[in-house]
């Protein structure tokens, strides 16, 4: 298993899990969340190409819109 944190909470995931797969498991609509891995923003269309590694810190948040 691979040890990561999601929004500060430790979590064990299988090796090779992508950010897209993790977001799908979180139970919120993926289009409603913005994501960052180790402090780097990851756009929605790039999540499938990001494999999570041991020690990664994932943050999800709702983007703020408005003017």
PyMOL commands that set and color helices and strands:
alter all, ss='L'
color gray80, all
select helices_A, chain A and resi 19-25+30-32+44-49
alter helices_A, ss='H'
color red, helices_A
select strands_A, chain A and resi 2-6+9-13+34-37+40-42+57-61
alter strands_A, ss='S'
color yellow, strands_A
deselect
rebuild
show_as cartoon
